[in-house]
Amino acid sequence: MDHGLKPYRGLRVLDAGQGIAGPYCGMLLAAAGADVIKLEPPEGDWSRGLSTRRDGQSVMHTTFNRGKRSVVLDLKSPEGRAAASALAARADVLIEAFRPGVAARLGLGPEATPENAVCLSISGFGQTGPYAERPCTDSVAQAYTGLVALNTGADGAPHKVGCLVADVVTGISAFAAVQAALAQRQLDAAPRRRVLDISLMAGTAALLAMPIAEAGLLGQAPAALNVPAGSYRAACGNWVMVALVREAEFVALCGAIGRPDLPQDPRFATFADRDRNRDALLPLLREIFARESAEHWLRALHAARLLAEKVNTPLDWLADPHVRAVGAAPMMAQPELGEMPMPSLPGLGAWVAPAPALGADTAAVLAELAAA
């Protein structure tokens, strides 16, 4: 891909979202060339107050707001609402993440935008339905949709995924929906607004489409896909993740760990058999993996062409020679925070424009409004 191409150059986006999902969608539009104005209250987007912070900036805010311009407006004042409405009246895309109905009261509803605008509302449970007013976060969305229940730890308890996966996948879904709406705008003869209702609930559920569909089909929790796939602790203390997608790979796994007899045991003959007899099989494998180092096992498993990798920490991943060789996390200079590694945006390359300081572009953007 030619990373110099910016298909949305000239597109005007007003990003009135806070947190992660809406701002991530706005950042992806900025990465594709759009002029994204980040509308913030006087105290700033609440993401500025979470994670590592320095001089009014945080790693969380930086990660999801690169390449934007920050405008501070007090939407509690008539002047602030008037300026926000004027920005909305010039926007090709409006992103808002208020509670249902609040954006319209603030002059940031679809009716404030041009008649061919794309209007994106990000919320926890959607704009309608019994839970529309219910507050939601990434953790709540993970719990509500079943992701936490699927992520059972070795302690037997359900755990949330350790990153903001519900927010991020919803932001990606929103970006895809906005792109589809912009493409449709090019095809339609008559202008019309396209109003998009994207929720954390729907975004997270889409991520879980297969287990949700299978559970609904069966009326119960489906069997595990590929026992004994999973993580095993090696003698060195590191963990090795093993994945299996074909029956033949269990045979190869047993050969690699020195137990070629196991596939002959009728209890372990198929994925279904192994799932039924996991209490007999998994302790046996754990004991075998605990005899040697992770490096030993990875050499053996890779030699057998099996799907396996060491369970890395983020620091391990950054130090990995493959990550360094392909430039997967180039250094980004963020004025308030300093230099930090930032993973590239898939398909958009090493795009590392910094995030704006709070209100850094207010005067310039308001001057543009006055001159328009």
C-alpha positions as CSV (number, residue, x, y, z in Angstrom):
1,M,0.0,0.0,0.0
2,D,1.2,3.5,-0.8
3,H,1.2,5.1,2.7
4,G,1.3,8.5,1.0
5,L,-2.3,8.2,-0.2
6,K,-4.8,10.0,2.0
7,P,-8.2,9.3,0.5
8,Y,-10.0,11.6,3.0
9,R,-7.9,14.7,2.5
10,G,-10.2,17.7,2.6
11,L,-12.9,15.8,4.6
12,R,-13.9,17.7,7.7
13,V,-14.7,15.7,10.9
14,L,-16.0,17.1,14.2
15,D,-15.1,14.6,16.9
16,A,-17.2,15.4,20.0
17,G,-16.6,12.0,21.5
18,Q,-14.6,11.3,24.6
19,G,-12.8,8.2,25.9
20,I,-11.8,5.6,23.3
21,A,-14.4,4.2,20.8
22,G,-15.5,7.5,19.2
23,P,-12.0,9.1,19.3
24,Y,-10.4,6.0,17.9
25,C,-12.8,6.2,14.9
26,G,-11.8,9.9,14.5
27,M,-8.1,9.1,14.7
28,L,-8.4,6.5,11.9
29,L,-10.1,9.1,9.8
30,A,-7.3,11.5,10.6
31,A,-4.8,8.8,9.6
32,A,-6.5,8.6,6.2
33,G,-6.1,12.3,5.7
34,A,-9.2,13.9,7.2
35,D,-9.1,17.2,9.1
36,V,-10.4,16.1,12.5
37,I,-11.3,18.7,15.1
38,K,-11.4,17.3,18.6
39,L,-14.1,19.1,20.6
40,E,-13.2,19.1,24.3
41,P,-14.8,20.6,27.4
42,P,-12.7,23.1,29.5
43,E,-11.4,20.3,31.7
44,G,-10.5,18.2,28.7
45,D,-11.5,14.7,27.5
46,W,-11.6,12.4,30.5
47,S,-9.1,10.1,28.8
48,R,-6.5,12.8,29.6
49,G,-6.8,11.9,33.3
50,L,-6.2,8.1,32.9
51,S,-2.9,6.1,32.5
52,T,0.5,7.7,32.6
53,R,0.2,11.5,32.6
54,R,2.5,14.4,32.1
55,D,1.8,18.1,31.6
56,G,-1.9,17.6,30.8
57,Q,-1.4,14.7,28.4
58,S,-1.8,11.0,29.0
59,V,-0.7,7.8,27.1
60,M,-4.4,6.9,26.7
61,H,-5.4,10.2,25.2
62,T,-2.3,10.2,22.9
63,T,-3.0,6.7,21.7
64,F,-6.5,7.5,20.5
65,N,-6.2,11.1,19.4
66,R,-3.2,11.4,17.2
67,G,-3.3,13.8,14.3
68,K,-6.3,15.9,15.5
69,R,-6.8,19.5,16.3
70,S,-8.1,20.3,19.8
71,V,-10.7,23.0,20.3
72,V,-12.0,23.8,23.8
73,L,-15.6,25.0,24.1
74,D,-17.9,25.3,27.1
75,L,-21.1,23.7,25.9
76,K,-22.8,25.0,29.0
77,S,-22.6,28.5,27.7
78,P,-24.6,30.0,24.8
79,E,-21.4,31.1,23.1
80,G,-19.8,27.6,23.3
81,R,-22.9,25.9,22.0
82,A,-23.1,28.4,19.1
83,A,-19.5,27.8,18.1
84,A,-20.0,24.0,18.3
85,S,-23.1,24.2,16.1
86,A,-21.2,26.3,13.6
87,L,-18.5,23.6,13.5
88,A,-21.1,20.9,13.0
89,A,-22.7,22.9,10.2
90,R,-19.4,22.6,8.3
91,A,-18.7,18.9,9.1
92,D,-18.7,16.1,6.6
93,V,-18.7,13.7,9.6
94,L,-19.9,14.3,13.1
95,I,-18.9,11.9,15.9
96,E,-20.7,12.3,19.3
97,A,-20.8,10.1,22.4
98,F,-23.2,11.8,24.7
99,R,-26.2,10.1,26.3
100,P,-29.1,9.6,23.9
101,G,-30.8,13.0,23.3
102,V,-28.0,15.1,24.8
103,A,-26.3,15.9,21.5
104,A,-29.5,17.4,20.0
105,R,-30.0,19.6,23.1
106,L,-26.4,20.9,22.7
107,G,-26.8,21.7,19.1
108,L,-24.8,18.8,17.9
109,G,-27.5,16.5,16.6
110,P,-27.9,15.4,13.0
111,E,-30.1,18.5,12.2
112,A,-27.1,20.7,12.9
113,T,-25.0,19.1,10.1
114,P,-25.1,19.6,6.3
115,E,-27.8,17.5,4.6
116,N,-25.2,15.1,3.1
117,A,-23.3,14.6,6.4
118,V,-22.5,11.3,8.1
119,C,-23.6,11.5,11.8
120,L,-22.1,8.9,14.1
121,S,-23.5,8.3,17.6
122,I,-21.4,6.1,19.9
123,S,-23.0,4.8,23.1
124,G,-23.0,1.9,25.4
125,F,-26.3,0.2,24.5
126,G,-27.5,2.2,21.5
127,Q,-29.9,5.1,21.1
128,T,-33.1,3.1,21.7
129,G,-34.2,0.2,23.8
130,P,-34.7,-0.4,27.6
131,Y,-31.0,0.1,28.3
132,A,-30.3,3.2,26.2
133,E,-29.8,5.4,29.2
134,R,-27.7,2.8,31.1
135,P,-24.0,3.8,31.6
136,C,-21.4,1.5,30.0
137,T,-17.7,1.1,29.8
138,D,-15.3,-1.3,28.2
139,S,-15.5,-3.6,31.2
140,V,-19.3,-3.5,31.3
141,A,-19.5,-4.3,27.6
142,Q,-17.2,-7.2,28.0
143,A,-19.3,-8.6,30.9
144,Y,-22.6,-7.9,29.3
145,T,-21.9,-9.6,25.9
146,G,-20.3,-12.8,27.4
147,L,-16.7,-12.0,26.6
148,V,-15.8,-12.2,30.3
149,A,-17.6,-15.5,30.7
150,L,-15.6,-16.9,27.8
151,N,-12.3,-15.7,29.3
152,T,-12.0,-18.1,32.2
153,G,-8.7,-18.2,34.0
154,A,-6.7,-21.0,35.6
155,D,-8.5,-20.1,38.8
156,G,-11.8,-21.0,37.3
157,A,-13.1,-17.4,37.6
158,P,-14.2,-15.3,34.6
159,H,-11.9,-12.4,33.8
160,K,-12.1,-9.3,31.6
161,V,-9.6,-9.1,28.7
162,G,-6.6,-7.1,29.9
163,C,-6.9,-4.4,27.2
164,L,-9.7,-2.1,26.1
165,V,-10.9,-4.5,23.5
166,A,-14.6,-3.6,23.5
167,D,-13.8,0.1,23.0
168,V,-11.2,-0.5,20.3
169,V,-13.3,-3.0,18.3
170,T,-16.3,-0.7,18.5
171,G,-14.1,2.2,17.2
172,I,-13.0,0.0,14.3
173,S,-16.6,-1.0,13.5
174,A,-17.6,2.7,13.6
175,F,-14.7,3.5,11.2
176,A,-15.9,0.8,8.8
177,A,-19.5,2.1,9.0
178,V,-18.4,5.7,8.3
179,Q,-16.4,4.6,5.3
180,A,-19.4,2.7,3.9
181,A,-21.6,5.8,4.4
182,L,-19.1,8.1,2.7
183,A,-18.8,5.7,-0.2
184,Q,-22.6,5.6,-0.5
185,R,-22.7,9.4,-0.4
186,Q,-20.6,9.3,-3.6
187,L,-23.1,7.0,-5.3
188,D,-26.4,8.7,-4.3
189,A,-27.7,11.3,-6.7
190,A,-29.6,13.3,-4.0
191,P,-27.9,14.4,-0.8
192,R,-29.2,13.0,2.5
193,R,-27.8,12.6,6.0
194,R,-26.7,9.2,7.1
195,V,-27.2,8.6,10.8
196,L,-25.2,5.7,12.4
197,D,-26.0,4.2,15.7
198,I,-23.0,2.3,17.0
199,S,-22.9,0.8,20.5
200,L,-20.2,-0.9,22.6
201,M,-22.7,-3.7,23.1
202,A,-23.1,-4.3,19.3
203,G,-19.4,-3.9,18.6
204,T,-18.3,-6.4,21.3
205,A,-21.1,-8.8,20.3
206,A,-19.8,-8.7,16.7
207,L,-16.4,-9.8,18.0
208,L,-18.1,-12.8,19.6
209,A,-20.3,-13.7,16.7
210,M,-19.2,-17.3,16.4
211,P,-19.6,-18.3,20.1
212,I,-22.9,-16.4,20.4
213,A,-24.2,-18.1,17.2
214,E,-23.1,-21.5,18.3
215,A,-24.5,-21.1,21.8
216,G,-27.9,-19.9,20.4
217,L,-28.0,-22.9,18.0
218,L,-27.3,-25.5,20.7
219,G,-29.1,-23.8,23.5
220,Q,-26.0,-24.3,25.7
221,A,-22.4,-23.4,25.9
222,P,-20.6,-25.1,23.0
223,A,-17.7,-27.6,23.5
224,A,-14.2,-26.3,23.4
225,L,-12.8,-26.0,19.9
226,N,-9.4,-27.6,20.0
227,V,-8.4,-29.2,23.3
228,P,-5.5,-29.3,24.4
229,A,-4.8,-25.9,22.8
230,G,-3.8,-23.3,25.5
231,S,-0.9,-22.1,27.5
232,Y,1.6,-24.2,29.4
233,R,4.2,-23.2,31.9
234,A,7.8,-24.2,31.1
235,A,10.6,-25.0,33.5
236,C,12.0,-21.5,33.1
237,G,8.8,-19.9,34.4
238,N,7.8,-18.6,30.9
239,W,4.6,-19.8,29.3
240,V,4.1,-21.3,25.8
241,M,0.9,-21.0,23.9
242,V,0.0,-23.9,21.7
243,A,-2.8,-23.7,19.1
244,L,-4.4,-26.6,17.2
245,V,-6.7,-26.4,14.2
246,R,-6.4,-29.9,12.7
247,E,-6.6,-33.4,14.2
248,A,-3.2,-34.2,12.7
249,E,-1.6,-31.4,14.7
250,F,-2.4,-33.3,18.0
251,V,-0.4,-36.2,16.6
252,A,2.4,-33.9,15.7
253,L,2.3,-32.2,19.2
254,C,2.5,-35.5,20.9
255,G,5.5,-36.5,18.8
256,A,7.2,-33.2,19.6
257,I,6.9,-33.6,23.3
258,G,8.0,-37.2,23.3
259,R,4.6,-38.9,23.8
260,P,3.7,-40.3,20.4
261,D,1.5,-42.9,22.2
262,L,-1.2,-40.4,23.3
263,P,-3.2,-40.2,20.1
264,Q,-3.7,-44.0,20.3
265,D,-5.5,-43.7,23.6
266,P,-9.3,-43.7,22.7
267,R,-9.9,-41.0,25.3
268,F,-7.8,-38.6,23.2
269,A,-8.6,-39.7,19.7
270,T,-10.5,-36.6,18.5
271,F,-11.1,-33.0,19.6
272,A,-14.5,-34.0,21.1
273,D,-12.9,-37.0,23.0
274,R,-10.2,-34.7,24.3
275,D,-12.7,-32.2,25.5
276,R,-14.6,-34.8,27.4
277,N,-11.4,-36.2,28.9
278,R,-9.6,-32.9,29.5
279,D,-9.2,-33.6,33.2
280,A,-7.0,-36.6,32.3
281,L,-5.1,-35.0,29.4
282,L,-4.3,-31.5,30.6
283,P,-2.5,-32.3,33.8
284,L,-0.3,-34.8,31.9
285,L,0.7,-32.2,29.4
286,R,1.3,-29.6,32.0
287,E,3.7,-31.9,33.8
288,I,5.6,-32.6,30.5
289,F,6.0,-28.9,29.6
290,A,7.3,-28.2,33.1
291,R,10.3,-30.4,32.5
292,E,12.0,-28.1,29.9
293,S,12.5,-24.4,29.1
294,A,10.2,-22.4,26.8
295,E,13.0,-22.1,24.3
296,H,13.4,-25.9,24.2
297,W,9.7,-26.4,23.6
298,L,9.5,-23.7,20.9
299,R,12.4,-25.2,19.0
300,A,10.6,-28.6,19.1
301,L,7.2,-27.3,18.3
302,H,8.4,-25.0,15.4
303,A,10.4,-27.9,14.0
304,A,7.2,-29.9,13.9
305,R,5.5,-26.9,12.0
306,L,3.1,-26.4,14.9
307,L,1.4,-23.2,15.9
308,A,3.1,-22.1,19.1
309,E,4.7,-19.0,20.6
310,K,6.1,-17.8,23.9
311,V,3.5,-15.8,25.9
312,N,5.1,-12.3,25.7
313,T,4.6,-9.2,27.8
314,P,4.3,-5.9,25.9
315,L,8.0,-5.3,26.7
316,D,8.9,-8.7,25.3
317,W,7.0,-7.9,22.1
318,L,8.8,-4.6,21.7
319,A,12.2,-6.2,22.1
320,D,11.5,-9.1,19.7
321,P,13.7,-9.1,16.6
322,H,10.8,-9.6,14.2
323,V,9.0,-6.6,15.6
324,R,12.1,-4.5,15.3
325,A,12.9,-5.8,11.8
326,V,9.5,-4.9,10.3
327,G,9.2,-1.6,12.2
328,A,5.9,-2.6,13.9
329,A,6.2,0.0,16.7
330,P,8.1,3.1,15.5
331,M,9.0,5.7,18.1
332,M,6.6,8.6,18.4
333,A,7.5,12.0,19.8
334,Q,4.7,13.3,21.9
335,P,5.6,16.8,23.2
336,E,4.1,16.5,26.7
337,L,5.1,12.9,27.3
338,G,8.4,12.3,25.4
339,E,9.2,9.6,22.9
340,M,7.3,6.3,23.1
341,P,6.8,3.3,20.9
342,M,3.5,3.3,19.1
343,P,2.2,0.3,17.1
344,S,1.5,1.1,13.4
345,L,-2.0,1.3,12.2
346,P,-2.6,-1.8,10.1
347,G,-2.8,-0.9,6.4
348,L,-2.1,2.8,7.2
349,G,1.6,2.4,8.0
350,A,3.8,4.1,10.6
351,W,1.5,7.1,11.1
352,V,2.8,8.8,14.3
353,A,1.5,12.4,14.3
354,P,1.2,13.6,17.9
355,A,-2.0,14.2,19.8
356,P,-2.9,17.8,20.4
357,A,-2.5,19.7,23.7
358,L,-5.8,20.7,25.3
359,G,-7.2,23.6,23.3
360,A,-4.1,24.1,21.3
361,D,-6.1,24.9,18.1
362,T,-9.0,26.8,19.5
363,A,-8.0,30.2,18.3
364,A,-7.0,29.0,14.8
365,V,-10.2,27.0,14.3
366,L,-12.5,29.8,15.6
367,A,-10.6,32.2,13.2
368,E,-11.4,29.8,10.4
369,L,-15.0,29.9,11.3
370,A,-15.1,33.6,11.4
371,A,-13.5,33.8,8.0
372,A,-15.8,31.2,6.4
